[in-house]
Amino acid sequence: MRNIVLPARCDRAATEALLPEFQAALGAGPLSIDASGTEQIGQAMLQLLISARRTGDGAKIIPSSALMDAARLTGLEHALFEGTIV
């Protein structure tokens, strides 16, 4: 299983920096996204996470409390975490 670790601050710049890693990992088997250390998350990263969940085998996301709060606030909890929280 491939693993991608998200930084503490997941703003647009972080999303752009991680995009090539996501593109290489998606479709190459199971993917785990470790967001346990994420303290801030922006819309661009939320969009990338939704895409990762819907592509290939569907990524599993290990969330931080900040990511869970952002998911609840935006109504994306179901799309990001249903059946994937470890």
PDB file of N, CA, C and O in Angstrom, chain B, residues numbered from 101:
ATOM      1  N   MET B 101       0.854  -1.171   0.000  1.00  0.00           N
ATOM      2  CA  MET B 101       0.000   0.000   0.000  1.00  0.00           C
ATOM      3  C   MET B 101       0.901   1.237   0.000  1.00  0.00           C
ATOM      4  O   MET B 101       1.834   1.339   0.796  1.00  0.00           O
ATOM      5  N   ARG B 102       0.617   2.144  -0.877  1.00  0.00           N
ATOM      6  CA  ARG B 102       1.352   3.413  -0.917  1.00  0.00           C
ATOM      7  C   ARG B 102       0.808   4.333   0.163  1.00  0.00           C
ATOM      8  O   ARG B 102      -0.372   4.271   0.509  1.00  0.00           O
ATOM      9  N   ASN B 103       1.673   5.184   0.691  1.00  0.00           N
ATOM     10  CA  ASN B 103       1.288   6.082   1.768  1.00  0.00           C
ATOM     11  C   ASN B 103       1.749   7.503   1.437  1.00  0.00           C
ATOM     12  O   ASN B 103       2.895   7.721   1.043  1.00  0.00           O
ATOM     13  N   ILE B 104       0.844   8.455   1.602  1.00  0.00           N
ATOM     14  CA  ILE B 104       1.168   9.870   1.438  1.00  0.00           C
ATOM     15  C   ILE B 104       0.873  10.550   2.769  1.00  0.00           C
ATOM     16  O   ILE B 104      -0.217  10.408   3.324  1.00  0.00           O
ATOM     17  N   VAL B 105       1.855  11.288   3.273  1.00  0.00           N
ATOM     18  CA  VAL B 105       1.697  12.008   4.540  1.00  0.00           C
ATOM     19  C   VAL B 105       1.464  13.482   4.218  1.00  0.00           C
ATOM     20  O   VAL B 105       2.259  14.112   3.521  1.00  0.00           O
ATOM     21  N   LEU B 106       0.366  14.016   4.735  1.00  0.00           N
ATOM     22  CA  LEU B 106       0.057  15.422   4.519  1.00  0.00           C
ATOM     23  C   LEU B 106       0.772  16.295   5.545  1.00  0.00           C
ATOM     24  O   LEU B 106       0.978  15.875   6.684  1.00  0.00           O
ATOM     25  N   PRO B 107       1.150  17.506   5.147  1.00  0.00           N
ATOM     26  CA  PRO B 107       1.816  18.419   6.082  1.00  0.00           C
ATOM     27  C   PRO B 107       0.814  19.031   7.064  1.00  0.00           C
ATOM     28  O   PRO B 107      -0.396  18.850   6.932  1.00  0.00           O
ATOM     29  N   ALA B 108       1.340  19.751   8.041  1.00  0.00           N
ATOM     30  CA  ALA B 108       0.486  20.413   9.030  1.00  0.00           C
ATOM     31  C   ALA B 108      -0.416  21.455   8.371  1.00  0.00           C
ATOM     32  O   ALA B 108      -1.588  21.587   8.722  1.00  0.00           O
ATOM     33  N   ARG B 109       0.139  22.184   7.425  1.00  0.00           N
ATOM     34  CA  ARG B 109      -0.635  23.224   6.727  1.00  0.00           C
ATOM     35  C   ARG B 109      -0.891  22.757   5.298  1.00  0.00           C
ATOM     36  O   ARG B 109       0.026  22.676   4.480  1.00  0.00           O
ATOM     37  N   CYS B 110      -2.151  22.454   5.018  1.00  0.00           N
ATOM     38  CA  CYS B 110      -2.542  21.963   3.692  1.00  0.00           C
ATOM     39  C   CYS B 110      -3.251  23.068   2.918  1.00  0.00           C
ATOM     40  O   CYS B 110      -4.464  23.019   2.713  1.00  0.00           O
ATOM     41  N   ASP B 111      -2.488  24.055   2.497  1.00  0.00           N
ATOM     42  CA  ASP B 111      -3.033  25.146   1.706  1.00  0.00           C
ATOM     43  C   ASP B 111      -2.852  24.831   0.220  1.00  0.00           C
ATOM     44  O   ASP B 111      -2.466  23.720  -0.143  1.00  0.00           O
ATOM     45  N   ARG B 112      -3.127  25.792  -0.613  1.00  0.00           N
ATOM     46  CA  ARG B 112      -3.041  25.577  -2.060  1.00  0.00           C
ATOM     47  C   ARG B 112      -1.620  25.208  -2.491  1.00  0.00           C
ATOM     48  O   ARG B 112      -1.438  24.342  -3.347  1.00  0.00           O
ATOM     49  N   ALA B 113      -0.618  25.857  -1.904  1.00  0.00           N
ATOM     50  CA  ALA B 113       0.771  25.558  -2.259  1.00  0.00           C
ATOM     51  C   ALA B 113       1.127  24.108  -1.911  1.00  0.00           C
ATOM     52  O   ALA B 113       1.790  23.424  -2.691  1.00  0.00           O
ATOM     53  N   ALA B 114       0.691  23.648  -0.754  1.00  0.00           N
ATOM     54  CA  ALA B 114       0.947  22.260  -0.362  1.00  0.00           C
ATOM     55  C   ALA B 114       0.234  21.294  -1.300  1.00  0.00           C
ATOM     56  O   ALA B 114       0.778  20.249  -1.659  1.00  0.00           O
ATOM     57  N   THR B 115      -0.977  21.646  -1.692  1.00  0.00           N
ATOM     58  CA  THR B 115      -1.736  20.808  -2.611  1.00  0.00           C
ATOM     59  C   THR B 115      -1.017  20.694  -3.946  1.00  0.00           C
ATOM     60  O   THR B 115      -0.886  19.599  -4.494  1.00  0.00           O
ATOM     61  N   GLU B 116      -0.551  21.822  -4.469  1.00  0.00           N
ATOM     62  CA  GLU B 116       0.177  21.813  -5.742  1.00  0.00           C
ATOM     63  C   GLU B 116       1.465  21.003  -5.634  1.00  0.00           C
ATOM     64  O   GLU B 116       1.836  20.301  -6.575  1.00  0.00           O
ATOM     65  N   ALA B 117       2.150  21.092  -4.493  1.00  0.00           N
ATOM     66  CA  ALA B 117       3.394  20.348  -4.301  1.00  0.00           C
ATOM     67  C   ALA B 117       3.137  18.841  -4.214  1.00  0.00           C
ATOM     68  O   ALA B 117       3.961  18.048  -4.672  1.00  0.00           O
ATOM     69  N   LEU B 118       2.015  18.443  -3.638  1.00  0.00           N
ATOM     70  CA  LEU B 118       1.696  17.019  -3.476  1.00  0.00           C
ATOM     71  C   LEU B 118       0.990  16.405  -4.680  1.00  0.00           C
ATOM     72  O   LEU B 118       0.913  15.181  -4.787  1.00  0.00           O
ATOM     73  N   LEU B 119       0.482  17.221  -5.576  1.00  0.00           N
ATOM     74  CA  LEU B 119      -0.286  16.707  -6.707  1.00  0.00           C
ATOM     75  C   LEU B 119       0.461  15.643  -7.510  1.00  0.00           C
ATOM     76  O   LEU B 119      -0.134  14.608  -7.811  1.00  0.00           O
ATOM     77  N   PRO B 120       1.735  15.838  -7.875  1.00  0.00           N
ATOM     78  CA  PRO B 120       2.431  14.784  -8.625  1.00  0.00           C
ATOM     79  C   PRO B 120       2.517  13.453  -7.861  1.00  0.00           C
ATOM     80  O   PRO B 120       2.423  12.382  -8.460  1.00  0.00           O
ATOM     81  N   GLU B 121       2.694  13.531  -6.551  1.00  0.00           N
ATOM     82  CA  GLU B 121       2.746  12.313  -5.744  1.00  0.00           C
ATOM     83  C   GLU B 121       1.395  11.597  -5.751  1.00  0.00           C
ATOM     84  O   GLU B 121       1.339  10.371  -5.849  1.00  0.00           O
ATOM     85  N   PHE B 122       0.311  12.362  -5.646  1.00  0.00           N
ATOM     86  CA  PHE B 122      -1.025  11.778  -5.728  1.00  0.00           C
ATOM     87  C   PHE B 122      -1.257  11.147  -7.097  1.00  0.00           C
ATOM     88  O   PHE B 122      -1.771  10.032  -7.188  1.00  0.00           O
ATOM     89  N   GLN B 123      -0.886  11.848  -8.149  1.00  0.00           N
ATOM     90  CA  GLN B 123      -1.088  11.332  -9.499  1.00  0.00           C
ATOM     91  C   GLN B 123      -0.333  10.026  -9.710  1.00  0.00           C
ATOM     92  O   GLN B 123      -0.853   9.108 -10.344  1.00  0.00           O
ATOM     93  N   ALA B 124       0.878   9.934  -9.192  1.00  0.00           N
ATOM     94  CA  ALA B 124       1.669   8.714  -9.336  1.00  0.00           C
ATOM     95  C   ALA B 124       1.075   7.564  -8.525  1.00  0.00           C
ATOM     96  O   ALA B 124       1.132   6.409  -8.947  1.00  0.00           O
ATOM     97  N   ALA B 125       0.512   7.877  -7.371  1.00  0.00           N
ATOM     98  CA  ALA B 125      -0.001   6.839  -6.481  1.00  0.00           C
ATOM     99  C   ALA B 125      -1.374   6.323  -6.879  1.00  0.00           C
ATOM    100  O   ALA B 125      -1.663   5.137  -6.718  1.00  0.00           O
ATOM    101  N   LEU B 126      -2.214   7.194  -7.393  1.00  0.00           N
ATOM    102  CA  LEU B 126      -3.578   6.794  -7.724  1.00  0.00           C
ATOM    103  C   LEU B 126      -3.581   5.837  -8.912  1.00  0.00           C
ATOM    104  O   LEU B 126      -2.919   6.070  -9.923  1.00  0.00           O
ATOM    105  N   GLY B 127      -4.326   4.781  -8.766  1.00  0.00           N
ATOM    106  CA  GLY B 127      -4.411   3.792  -9.831  1.00  0.00           C
ATOM    107  C   GLY B 127      -3.293   2.764  -9.767  1.00  0.00           C
ATOM    108  O   GLY B 127      -3.246   1.854 -10.594  1.00  0.00           O
ATOM    109  N   ALA B 128      -2.389   2.895  -8.795  1.00  0.00           N
ATOM    110  CA  ALA B 128      -1.272   1.964  -8.656  1.00  0.00           C
ATOM    111  C   ALA B 128      -1.477   1.056  -7.447  1.00  0.00           C
ATOM    112  O   ALA B 128      -0.513   0.602  -6.830  1.00  0.00           O
ATOM    113  N   GLY B 129      -2.729   0.799  -7.118  1.00  0.00           N
ATOM    114  CA  GLY B 129      -3.033  -0.033  -5.956  1.00  0.00           C
ATOM    115  C   GLY B 129      -3.568   0.795  -4.816  1.00  0.00           C
ATOM    116  O   GLY B 129      -3.815   1.992  -4.962  1.00  0.00           O
ATOM    117  N   PRO B 130      -3.748   0.146  -3.669  1.00  0.00           N
ATOM    118  CA  PRO B 130      -4.303   0.836  -2.498  1.00  0.00           C
ATOM    119  C   PRO B 130      -3.448   2.030  -2.068  1.00  0.00           C
ATOM    120  O   PRO B 130      -2.221   2.006  -2.166  1.00  0.00           O
ATOM    121  N   LEU B 131      -4.123   3.065  -1.594  1.00  0.00           N
ATOM    122  CA  LEU B 131      -3.451   4.286  -1.165  1.00  0.00           C
ATOM    123  C   LEU B 131      -3.952   4.662   0.224  1.00  0.00           C
ATOM    124  O   LEU B 131      -5.154   4.642   0.489  1.00  0.00           O
ATOM    125  N   SER B 132      -3.022   5.003   1.100  1.00  0.00           N
ATOM    126  CA  SER B 132      -3.341   5.506   2.434  1.00  0.00           C
ATOM    127  C   SER B 132      -2.837   6.941   2.513  1.00  0.00           C
ATOM    128  O   SER B 132      -1.704   7.236   2.132  1.00  0.00           O
ATOM    129  N   ILE B 133      -3.693   7.828   3.015  1.00  0.00           N
ATOM    130  CA  ILE B 133      -3.335   9.228   3.175  1.00  0.00           C
ATOM    131  C   ILE B 133      -3.328   9.534   4.670  1.00  0.00           C
ATOM    132  O   ILE B 133      -4.363   9.483   5.334  1.00  0.00           O
ATOM    133  N   ASP B 134      -2.145   9.853   5.184  1.00  0.00           N
ATOM    134  CA  ASP B 134      -1.996  10.136   6.605  1.00  0.00           C
ATOM    135  C   ASP B 134      -2.113  11.639   6.833  1.00  0.00           C
ATOM    136  O   ASP B 134      -1.185  12.400   6.558  1.00  0.00           O
ATOM    137  N   ALA B 135      -3.257  12.043   7.332  1.00  0.00           N
ATOM    138  CA  ALA B 135      -3.504  13.454   7.624  1.00  0.00           C
ATOM    139  C   ALA B 135      -3.547  13.682   9.126  1.00  0.00           C
ATOM    140  O   ALA B 135      -4.081  14.690   9.589  1.00  0.00           O
ATOM    141  N   SER B 136      -2.989  12.751   9.886  1.00  0.00           N
ATOM    142  CA  SER B 136      -3.082  12.831  11.347  1.00  0.00           C
ATOM    143  C   SER B 136      -2.362  14.046  11.933  1.00  0.00           C
ATOM    144  O   SER B 136      -2.679  14.469  13.045  1.00  0.00           O
ATOM    145  N   GLY B 137      -1.409  14.607  11.211  1.00  0.00           N
ATOM    146  CA  GLY B 137      -0.694  15.782  11.685  1.00  0.00           C
ATOM    147  C   GLY B 137      -1.178  17.085  11.087  1.00  0.00           C
ATOM    148  O   GLY B 137      -0.582  18.137  11.319  1.00  0.00           O
ATOM    149  N   THR B 138      -2.250  17.027  10.322  1.00  0.00           N
ATOM    150  CA  THR B 138      -2.775  18.215   9.655  1.00  0.00           C
ATOM    151  C   THR B 138      -3.487  19.126  10.656  1.00  0.00           C
ATOM    152  O   THR B 138      -4.367  18.696  11.402  1.00  0.00           O
ATOM    153  N   GLU B 139      -3.080  20.391  10.649  1.00  0.00           N
ATOM    154  CA  GLU B 139      -3.677  21.367  11.558  1.00  0.00           C
ATOM    155  C   GLU B 139      -4.568  22.367  10.829  1.00  0.00           C
ATOM    156  O   GLU B 139      -5.510  22.903  11.414  1.00  0.00           O
ATOM    157  N   GLN B 140      -4.276  22.622   9.552  1.00  0.00           N
ATOM    158  CA  GLN B 140      -5.076  23.525   8.717  1.00  0.00           C
ATOM    159  C   GLN B 140      -5.274  22.854   7.363  1.00  0.00           C
ATOM    160  O   GLN B 140      -4.355  22.243   6.817  1.00  0.00           O
ATOM    161  N   ILE B 141      -6.486  22.977   6.831  1.00  0.00           N
ATOM    162  CA  ILE B 141      -6.749  22.377   5.521  1.00  0.00           C
ATOM    163  C   ILE B 141      -7.616  23.318   4.708  1.00  0.00           C
ATOM    164  O   ILE B 141      -8.608  23.850   5.205  1.00  0.00           O
ATOM    165  N   GLY B 142      -7.241  23.518   3.471  1.00  0.00           N
ATOM    166  CA  GLY B 142      -7.967  24.413   2.586  1.00  0.00           C
ATOM    167  C   GLY B 142      -8.807  23.671   1.563  1.00  0.00           C
ATOM    168  O   GLY B 142      -8.773  22.443   1.475  1.00  0.00           O
ATOM    169  N   GLN B 143      -9.550  24.433   0.803  1.00  0.00           N
ATOM    170  CA  GLN B 143     -10.467  23.879  -0.187  1.00  0.00           C
ATOM    171  C   GLN B 143      -9.742  23.047  -1.242  1.00  0.00           C
ATOM    172  O   GLN B 143     -10.241  21.996  -1.645  1.00  0.00           O
ATOM    173  N   ALA B 144      -8.585  23.497  -1.690  1.00  0.00           N
ATOM    174  CA  ALA B 144      -7.871  22.758  -2.740  1.00  0.00           C
ATOM    175  C   ALA B 144      -7.503  21.352  -2.264  1.00  0.00           C
ATOM    176  O   ALA B 144      -7.644  20.388  -3.016  1.00  0.00           O
ATOM    177  N   MET B 145      -7.034  21.230  -1.022  1.00  0.00           N
ATOM    178  CA  MET B 145      -6.679  19.906  -0.507  1.00  0.00           C
ATOM    179  C   MET B 145      -7.923  19.056  -0.299  1.00  0.00           C
ATOM    180  O   MET B 145      -7.889  17.852  -0.552  1.00  0.00           O
ATOM    181  N   LEU B 146      -9.015  19.652   0.154  1.00  0.00           N
ATOM    182  CA  LEU B 146     -10.256  18.898   0.289  1.00  0.00           C
ATOM    183  C   LEU B 146     -10.683  18.335  -1.064  1.00  0.00           C
ATOM    184  O   LEU B 146     -11.128  17.190  -1.151  1.00  0.00           O
ATOM    185  N   GLN B 147     -10.548  19.134  -2.113  1.00  0.00           N
ATOM    186  CA  GLN B 147     -10.897  18.661  -3.454  1.00  0.00           C
ATOM    187  C   GLN B 147      -9.992  17.511  -3.890  1.00  0.00           C
ATOM    188  O   GLN B 147     -10.456  16.547  -4.498  1.00  0.00           O
ATOM    189  N   LEU B 148      -8.704  17.615  -3.578  1.00  0.00           N
ATOM    190  CA  LEU B 148      -7.766  16.552  -3.933  1.00  0.00           C
ATOM    191  C   LEU B 148      -8.090  15.266  -3.169  1.00  0.00           C
ATOM    192  O   LEU B 148      -8.002  14.172  -3.728  1.00  0.00           O
ATOM    193  N   LEU B 149      -8.458  15.395  -1.911  1.00  0.00           N
ATOM    194  CA  LEU B 149      -8.819  14.215  -1.120  1.00  0.00           C
ATOM    195  C   LEU B 149     -10.085  13.548  -1.649  1.00  0.00           C
ATOM    196  O   LEU B 149     -10.165  12.320  -1.701  1.00  0.00           O
ATOM    197  N   ILE B 150     -11.066  14.344  -2.038  1.00  0.00           N
ATOM    198  CA  ILE B 150     -12.289  13.792  -2.624  1.00  0.00           C
ATOM    199  C   ILE B 150     -11.944  13.038  -3.911  1.00  0.00           C
ATOM    200  O   ILE B 150     -12.446  11.938  -4.140  1.00  0.00           O
ATOM    201  N   SER B 151     -11.101  13.622  -4.736  1.00  0.00           N
ATOM    202  CA  SER B 151     -10.679  12.967  -5.973  1.00  0.00           C
ATOM    203  C   SER B 151      -9.972  11.648  -5.680  1.00  0.00           C
ATOM    204  O   SER B 151     -10.212  10.647  -6.356  1.00  0.00           O
ATOM    205  N   ALA B 152      -9.102  11.650  -4.673  1.00  0.00           N
ATOM    206  CA  ALA B 152      -8.376  10.425  -4.312  1.00  0.00           C
ATOM    207  C   ALA B 152      -9.336   9.340  -3.828  1.00  0.00           C
ATOM    208  O   ALA B 152      -9.139   8.160  -4.116  1.00  0.00           O
ATOM    209  N   ARG B 153     -10.370   9.740  -3.096  1.00  0.00           N
ATOM    210  CA  ARG B 153     -11.360   8.764  -2.614  1.00  0.00           C
ATOM    211  C   ARG B 153     -12.151   8.157  -3.761  1.00  0.00           C
ATOM    212  O   ARG B 153     -12.573   7.004  -3.676  1.00  0.00           O
ATOM    213  N   ARG B 154     -12.357   8.910  -4.827  1.00  0.00           N
ATOM    214  CA  ARG B 154     -13.200   8.458  -5.938  1.00  0.00           C
ATOM    215  C   ARG B 154     -12.421   7.794  -7.068  1.00  0.00           C
ATOM    216  O   ARG B 154     -13.017   7.298  -8.024  1.00  0.00           O
ATOM    217  N   THR B 155     -11.100   7.781  -6.968  1.00  0.00           N
ATOM    218  CA  THR B 155     -10.261   7.262  -8.043  1.00  0.00           C
ATOM    219  C   THR B 155      -9.685   5.906  -7.666  1.00  0.00           C
ATOM    220  O   THR B 155      -9.319   5.673  -6.514  1.00  0.00           O
ATOM    221  N   GLY B 156      -9.608   5.024  -8.640  1.00  0.00           N
ATOM    222  CA  GLY B 156      -8.977   3.723  -8.423  1.00  0.00           C
ATOM    223  C   GLY B 156      -9.634   2.942  -7.311  1.00  0.00           C
ATOM    224  O   GLY B 156     -10.855   2.791  -7.278  1.00  0.00           O
ATOM    225  N   ASP B 157      -8.813   2.446  -6.398  1.00  0.00           N
ATOM    226  CA  ASP B 157      -9.297   1.639  -5.279  1.00  0.00           C
ATOM    227  C   ASP B 157      -9.897   2.481  -4.161  1.00  0.00           C
ATOM    228  O   ASP B 157     -10.426   1.937  -3.191  1.00  0.00           O
ATOM    229  N   GLY B 158      -9.821   3.793  -4.286  1.00  0.00           N
ATOM    230  CA  GLY B 158     -10.329   4.682  -3.243  1.00  0.00           C
ATOM    231  C   GLY B 158      -9.362   4.751  -2.086  1.00  0.00           C
ATOM    232  O   GLY B 158      -9.072   3.736  -1.453  1.00  0.00           O
ATOM    233  N   ALA B 159      -8.872   5.912  -1.810  1.00  0.00           N
ATOM    234  CA  ALA B 159      -7.871   6.104  -0.763  1.00  0.00           C
ATOM    235  C   ALA B 159      -8.494   5.993   0.617  1.00  0.00           C
ATOM    236  O   ALA B 159      -9.650   6.363   0.825  1.00  0.00           O
ATOM    237  N   LYS B 160      -7.709   5.477   1.558  1.00  0.00           N
ATOM    238  CA  LYS B 160      -8.090   5.479   2.972  1.00  0.00           C
ATOM    239  C   LYS B 160      -7.414   6.677   3.601  1.00  0.00           C
ATOM    240  O   LYS B 160      -6.233   6.929   3.364  1.00  0.00           O
ATOM    241  N   ILE B 161      -8.163   7.414   4.402  1.00  0.00           N
ATOM    242  CA  ILE B 161      -7.648   8.641   5.010  1.00  0.00           C
ATOM    243  C   ILE B 161      -7.588   8.480   6.523  1.00  0.00           C
ATOM    244  O   ILE B 161      -8.570   8.102   7.163  1.00  0.00           O
ATOM    245  N   ILE B 162      -6.423   8.773   7.079  1.00  0.00           N
ATOM    246  CA  ILE B 162      -6.243   8.801   8.528  1.00  0.00           C
ATOM    247  C   ILE B 162      -6.327  10.276   8.915  1.00  0.00           C
ATOM    248  O   ILE B 162      -5.370  11.019   8.696  1.00  0.00           O
ATOM    249  N   PRO B 163      -7.447  10.715   9.484  1.00  0.00           N
ATOM    250  CA  PRO B 163      -7.671  12.150   9.693  1.00  0.00           C
ATOM    251  C   PRO B 163      -7.135  12.688  11.011  1.00  0.00           C
ATOM    252  O   PRO B 163      -6.921  11.950  11.972  1.00  0.00           O
ATOM    253  N   SER B 164      -6.930  13.982  11.021  1.00  0.00           N
ATOM    254  CA  SER B 164      -6.661  14.720  12.255  1.00  0.00           C
ATOM    255  C   SER B 164      -7.988  15.314  12.710  1.00  0.00           C
ATOM    256  O   SER B 164      -8.979  15.262  11.981  1.00  0.00           O
ATOM    257  N   SER B 165      -8.006  15.872  13.901  1.00  0.00           N
ATOM    258  CA  SER B 165      -9.240  16.520  14.364  1.00  0.00           C
ATOM    259  C   SER B 165      -9.551  17.743  13.499  1.00  0.00           C
ATOM    260  O   SER B 165     -10.720  18.057  13.277  1.00  0.00           O
ATOM    261  N   ALA B 166      -8.522  18.435  13.009  1.00  0.00           N
ATOM    262  CA  ALA B 166      -8.751  19.595  12.142  1.00  0.00           C
ATOM    263  C   ALA B 166      -9.400  19.174  10.829  1.00  0.00           C
ATOM    264  O   ALA B 166     -10.291  19.862  10.331  1.00  0.00           O
ATOM    265  N   LEU B 167      -8.964  18.051  10.265  1.00  0.00           N
ATOM    266  CA  LEU B 167      -9.570  17.562   9.020  1.00  0.00           C
ATOM    267  C   LEU B 167     -11.007  17.113   9.269  1.00  0.00           C
ATOM    268  O   LEU B 167     -11.890  17.373   8.452  1.00  0.00           O
ATOM    269  N   MET B 168     -11.242  16.444  10.387  1.00  0.00           N
ATOM    270  CA  MET B 168     -12.615  16.025  10.709  1.00  0.00           C
ATOM    271  C   MET B 168     -13.520  17.238  10.874  1.00  0.00           C
ATOM    272  O   MET B 168     -14.657  17.231  10.402  1.00  0.00           O
ATOM    273  N   ASP B 169     -13.028  18.276  11.537  1.00  0.00           N
ATOM    274  CA  ASP B 169     -13.812  19.501  11.708  1.00  0.00           C
ATOM    275  C   ASP B 169     -14.122  20.149  10.363  1.00  0.00           C
ATOM    276  O   ASP B 169     -15.251  20.581  10.130  1.00  0.00           O
ATOM    277  N   ALA B 170     -13.138  20.221   9.483  1.00  0.00           N
ATOM    278  CA  ALA B 170     -13.340  20.815   8.154  1.00  0.00           C
ATOM    279  C   ALA B 170     -14.337  19.992   7.346  1.00  0.00           C
ATOM    280  O   ALA B 170     -15.166  20.550   6.626  1.00  0.00           O
ATOM    281  N   ALA B 171     -14.260  18.677   7.461  1.00  0.00           N
ATOM    282  CA  ALA B 171     -15.194  17.807   6.740  1.00  0.00           C
ATOM    283  C   ALA B 171     -16.623  18.016   7.234  1.00  0.00           C
ATOM    284  O   ALA B 171     -17.558  18.077   6.436  1.00  0.00           O
ATOM    285  N   ARG B 172     -16.787  18.124   8.545  1.00  0.00           N
ATOM    286  CA  ARG B 172     -18.131  18.372   9.105  1.00  0.00           C
ATOM    287  C   ARG B 172     -18.653  19.735   8.656  1.00  0.00           C
ATOM    288  O   ARG B 172     -19.810  19.864   8.257  1.00  0.00           O
ATOM    289  N   LEU B 173     -17.797  20.742   8.723  1.00  0.00           N
ATOM    290  CA  LEU B 173     -18.182  22.107   8.369  1.00  0.00           C
ATOM    291  C   LEU B 173     -18.619  22.212   6.907  1.00  0.00           C
ATOM    292  O   LEU B 173     -19.548  22.953   6.587  1.00  0.00           O
ATOM    293  N   THR B 174     -17.957  21.479   6.032  1.00  0.00           N
ATOM    294  CA  THR B 174     -18.253  21.558   4.597  1.00  0.00           C
ATOM    295  C   THR B 174     -19.238  20.499   4.120  1.00  0.00           C
ATOM    296  O   THR B 174     -19.628  20.500   2.953  1.00  0.00           O
ATOM    297  N   GLY B 175     -19.640  19.604   5.001  1.00  0.00           N
ATOM    298  CA  GLY B 175     -20.576  18.550   4.612  1.00  0.00           C
ATOM    299  C   GLY B 175     -19.920  17.430   3.824  1.00  0.00           C
ATOM    300  O   GLY B 175     -20.602  16.705   3.100  1.00  0.00           O
ATOM    301  N   LEU B 176     -18.605  17.276   3.953  1.00  0.00           N
ATOM    302  CA  LEU B 176     -17.873  16.264   3.184  1.00  0.00           C
ATOM    303  C   LEU B 176     -17.511  15.032   4.013  1.00  0.00           C
ATOM    304  O   LEU B 176     -16.771  14.168   3.542  1.00  0.00           O
ATOM    305  N   GLU B 177     -18.008  14.945   5.202  1.00  0.00           N
ATOM    306  CA  GLU B 177     -17.676  13.837   6.096  1.00  0.00           C
ATOM    307  C   GLU B 177     -17.949  12.480   5.448  1.00  0.00           C
ATOM    308  O   GLU B 177     -17.094  11.594   5.470  1.00  0.00           O
ATOM    309  N   HIS B 178     -19.114  12.323   4.884  1.00  0.00           N
ATOM    310  CA  HIS B 178     -19.498  11.060   4.253  1.00  0.00           C
ATOM    311  C   HIS B 178     -18.583  10.751   3.068  1.00  0.00           C
ATOM    312  O   HIS B 178     -18.099   9.627   2.933  1.00  0.00           O
ATOM    313  N   ALA B 179     -18.349  11.730   2.223  1.00  0.00           N
ATOM    314  CA  ALA B 179     -17.532  11.521   1.023  1.00  0.00           C
ATOM    315  C   ALA B 179     -16.080  11.204   1.344  1.00  0.00           C
ATOM    316  O   ALA B 179     -15.433  10.443   0.625  1.00  0.00           O
ATOM    317  N   LEU B 180     -15.567  11.783   2.419  1.00  0.00           N
ATOM    318  CA  LEU B 180     -14.152  11.580   2.751  1.00  0.00           C
ATOM    319  C   LEU B 180     -13.891  10.343   3.611  1.00  0.00           C
ATOM    320  O   LEU B 180     -12.846   9.706   3.477  1.00  0.00           O
ATOM    321  N   PHE B 181     -14.822  10.004   4.481  1.00  0.00           N
ATOM    322  CA  PHE B 181     -14.489   9.008   5.495  1.00  0.00           C
ATOM    323  C   PHE B 181     -15.363   7.761   5.573  1.00  0.00           C
ATOM    324  O   PHE B 181     -15.017   6.838   6.309  1.00  0.00           O
ATOM    325  N   GLU B 182     -16.451   7.691   4.867  1.00  0.00           N
ATOM    326  CA  GLU B 182     -17.317   6.534   5.030  1.00  0.00           C
ATOM    327  C   GLU B 182     -16.546   5.239   4.791  1.00  0.00           C
ATOM    328  O   GLU B 182     -16.037   4.986   3.699  1.00  0.00           O
ATOM    329  N   GLY B 183     -16.476   4.437   5.831  1.00  0.00           N
ATOM    330  CA  GLY B 183     -15.840   3.127   5.734  1.00  0.00           C
ATOM    331  C   GLY B 183     -14.329   3.159   5.619  1.00  0.00           C
ATOM    332  O   GLY B 183     -13.722   2.136   5.298  1.00  0.00           O
ATOM    333  N   THR B 184     -13.686   4.323   5.875  1.00  0.00           N
ATOM    334  CA  THR B 184     -12.243   4.377   5.676  1.00  0.00           C
ATOM    335  C   THR B 184     -11.445   4.752   6.902  1.00  0.00           C
ATOM    336  O   THR B 184     -10.229   4.560   6.893  1.00  0.00           O
ATOM    337  N   ILE B 185     -12.031   5.263   7.934  1.00  0.00           N
ATOM    338  CA  ILE B 185     -11.257   5.730   9.069  1.00  0.00           C
ATOM    339  C   ILE B 185     -10.629   4.529   9.775  1.00  0.00           C
ATOM    340  O   ILE B 185     -11.299   3.554  10.115  1.00  0.00           O
ATOM    341  N   VAL B 186      -9.323   4.639   9.980  1.00  0.00           N
ATOM    342  CA  VAL B 186      -8.583   3.558  10.652  1.00  0.00           C
ATOM    343  C   VAL B 186      -8.048   4.049  11.973  1.00  0.00           C
ATOM    344  O   VAL B 186      -7.396   3.294  12.695  1.00  0.00           O
TER     345      VAL B 186
END
